[in-house]
């Protein structure tokens, strides 16, 4: 597997939107263990959102490519004394192949070097225990700190559960 990492460019946006929306909101029947479709309806990102992200200062969005096809994406954003990790997605057909682990390590190492920070934060929907376990295996720790789930015109909860985000933290 010829895995390469690079920064997101404008010409990558459409392909990345498809990847993110499929990974986050794809049907559970597609066996994407990262899907939130059983919790949320709607899209995760659109073209305007991605273009705004691309223009944000102190934000780096990286993509992973195999054979010139985008198979993963992740965002690192400077947030005070820490780096916030988000928009982390791997193509549903490429999950469980090690791409996510390598992409996360790349984003952590690159952004830590760039901004001279060693603390990372990531937020996970508190009911997504399998996702929390993934990050714990990658060195993140449960902070037992919760934040309100963001509201958006682009998605709506489809569950009666109260949605909260659990903050996970890692220091390298």
N, C-alpha and C positions, 0 to 999 in steps of 0.2 A: 504494500500500500504506500503510495507516494503522497504523504500528508504534508501540506504546506499551510502556513499561516500568513495572513497579511491584513492590513487595515482595510476596513470597508471603504469602498469608493462609490460614487454616485451611480455608476453603471451596474453595481451589484445589488442595488436596492430592491428591484422587482423580484429577483430570485430569493433574496433574504426574506422578504415579506411572505412569500409562499412557504418557505421553510419554517419560519417562526409560527405562522398561523396554523400550519399543519401540526407542528409539534405541540403547541399549547392548546389548540382548540379542535384538533382532529378527532374523529370518532374513536371511541374506545375499541371498537371492533378492529381498527387498524393496528391494534396492539402497541401503540406508542404509550409507554408507561408514564410519559411526562404529560399526557393530555390532561387538561382541566375541563374538558367538555361535559363531564358529569357534575361540575360545579358552576360553570359559567357558560353563557351563550354570547355569541358575538365574536368579533375579531380581537386579536391581541395588538396588532399594529396595522397601520396603513401607510401609504406613500408619504403623506404630509408629516406624519409622526417620524418616520425614518429620516426624512430630509432635515427636520429640525434637530434630531439626534446627531446627524452628521455635522451640523453646524455648531453644536454645543462646545464651548471651550471647556477644557479640563475633562473631556470625555474621549475615550478611545473605544471604537467598536471594531472587533476583529472577526475575521472569517477564517474558517478552515476549508481547504479545498483538497479533493482527491481527483486526480485525472481531470483537472480543470472544472470540476463541478463543485459548487458550494455545498458542503455537508454539515457545517456548523457555524454558529455565531455566538458572540459573547460581548458584553459591554463592561468596561471598567470606567468608573467615574470618580474623580477626586471629590471627597466629601469631608472637608475639614481635615482632621488628622487621620482619616481612614479612606479606603478605596471601596466604593460600593460596586458589587458585581450584579449584573442584571442582564435581561434579554438573552439568557443562555439557552440555546436550543441546538439539538443535533437532528439531522434528517432522520425521519422515523425508520427508514430502511438501514441506516448506519448505526443505530443505537446498539449498545452492548458490544461495541467493537473496540473500545478504548479511545475513541476520538474525543468524547466529552472530557475524559480525564486529562488528556494531553492538551486540549484547548483551554481548559480551566487553568492548568499549570502555566501555559504560555501567557495567558492574560494576567495571572498573578505576578509572574516573574517580570514581564515587560512593564506593567504599570508600576510595580514596586520600584523598579530601577528608574523609570521615568520621573516619578514623583517623590522618590525617597521616602516612601511610607511602607510600613510592614503589617498594618492591620487591615483586614478585609471584612466587610459586612455583606451579608446576603439575606434577603427576606423570602420566606417560604410560607405558603398558605398553611396555617397551623394544622389542618386536617390531613395534609399530605405527608404521612409518616414515611412512606418509601422514599420520597424526595429528601426529607430531613436526613434519613439514614445514608443516602448517597453523599451528602455534604459532610456528614460526620465522618464517614470513611475517608474523606479528603482532608481531614484535619480541622473542620469547623466545629465549634462548640455551641450548644444551646445556651443562649443568654437568659432564657425565661422572660424576655422582654417582648411585648407584643405592640403592634401598631395597627391602627384602623385600616381595613382594606380600602384601597382607593376606589372612588366612584368615577365612572366614565360614561360618556354617551355611546361608547363603542362596545361595551359589554354589560351584561346584567347577570346577577346570580340566578341560578335555576334550582336552588336548594333552600330549604328552610334553616339550614345551619347558619350560625353567625360566622361570617368570614373575618378572620384576623390574620395578620402576617406575623410570623415568629421570626425574630432577628437571630441569625447565626453569625458567629464571629471566629476569625482565624488570625493568628499572628505568625508570620514567617520569620 
